[in-house]
Amino acid sequence: MTEIIIRKSENGEYQGFTCKGHSGFAVKGKDIVCASVSVLVINAINSMEKLAGEDMEIEAEETAGIIRCRIKRTLSEKGKLLMDSMILGLLQIEEQYGKKYLVVKCKEV
């Protein structure tokens, strides 16, 4: 199962997120859940950097299936929209395929 933890401050500002694990929906190379999650997460990171100019610290451990994103400053409106969009897509995958393969959680930090 893939678990995504979205970190927010007390006042609801995005602080970052962690995506870890492999969904286990299908064998490597045919796992559409894992591929969909990866595309949403990586595209959100790239878009926040390139289109919104956000300052983030990214760590990735490919074999373990872990991506960590730490947002260094308060996000711009564009950055917030990109995070909201990523989360919307992830929640739709979770709803369609079930929590057996993907769990999205919000955590206050």
C-alpha positions in Angstrom: 0.0 0.0 0.0 1.1 3.6 -0.7 0.6 6.1 2.1 0.7 9.8 1.6 0.9 12.1 4.6 0.1 15.8 3.9 1.6 18.0 6.6 -0.1 21.3 7.5 0.5 23.9 10.2 -2.1 24.8 12.9 -3.5 27.5 10.6 -3.8 25.1 7.6 -0.7 26.1 5.6 1.0 23.3 3.7 4.3 22.3 5.2 5.0 19.4 2.8 4.2 15.8 2.3 5.6 12.3 2.3 4.7 9.5 -0.2 5.9 6.1 0.8 5.4 2.5 -0.3 4.3 0.7 -3.4 0.6 0.1 -3.9 0.7 -3.6 -4.7 -2.2 -3.3 -7.2 -0.2 -5.2 -9.8 3.3 -6.4 -10.7 6.0 -3.8 -11.3 5.5 -2.2 -14.7 1.8 -2.9 -14.8 0.7 -1.1 -11.5 -1.5 1.7 -12.7 -2.2 2.9 -9.1 1.5 3.3 -8.4 2.1 4.9 -11.7 -0.8 7.3 -11.3 0.3 8.3 -7.8 3.9 8.8 -9.0 2.8 11.0 -11.9 0.6 13.2 -9.6 3.3 13.6 -7.0 6.3 14.2 -9.3 4.3 16.6 -11.5 3.1 18.6 -8.5 6.7 18.9 -7.3 8.0 19.9 -10.7 5.1 22.4 -11.3 5.5 24.0 -7.9 9.2 24.5 -8.6 9.0 25.6 -12.3 5.6 27.3 -12.5 5.1 28.7 -9.1 8.8 29.3 -8.0 8.3 27.5 -4.7 11.2 26.8 -2.4 11.2 23.1 -1.4 13.6 20.4 -0.2 13.0 17.1 -1.9 14.3 13.7 -0.9 13.7 10.5 -2.8 14.5 6.9 -2.1 13.5 5.1 -5.3 13.8 1.5 -4.2 11.9 2.1 -1.0 9.3 4.1 -2.9 9.7 7.2 -0.8 9.4 10.9 -1.8 9.6 13.6 0.9 8.8 17.2 0.1 9.4 19.9 2.7 8.1 23.4 1.9 10.5 26.0 3.1 8.2 29.1 2.9 4.5 29.9 2.9 3.2 28.8 -0.5 1.9 31.3 -3.1 -1.6 31.1 -4.4 -0.3 29.1 -7.4 1.6 26.7 -5.1 -1.5 26.2 -2.9 -3.6 25.5 -6.0 -1.0 22.9 -7.3 -1.0 21.2 -3.9 -4.8 21.2 -3.8 -4.9 19.7 -7.3 -2.4 16.9 -6.4 -4.5 16.1 -3.3 -7.7 16.0 -5.3 -6.2 13.6 -7.7 -4.8 11.4 -5.0 -8.2 11.3 -3.1 -9.9 10.3 -6.3 -7.5 7.4 -6.8 -8.0 6.4 -3.2 -11.8 6.5 -3.7 -11.7 4.5 -7.0 -9.2 1.8 -6.0 -9.6 1.7 -2.3 -7.5 2.1 0.9 -6.0 -1.3 0.3 -3.8 0.4 -2.3 -3.6 4.1 -1.4 -4.2 6.0 1.9 -4.1 9.8 2.0 -3.8 11.4 5.4 -3.5 15.0 6.7 -1.4 15.6 9.7 -1.0 18.8 11.7 2.6 19.7 12.5 
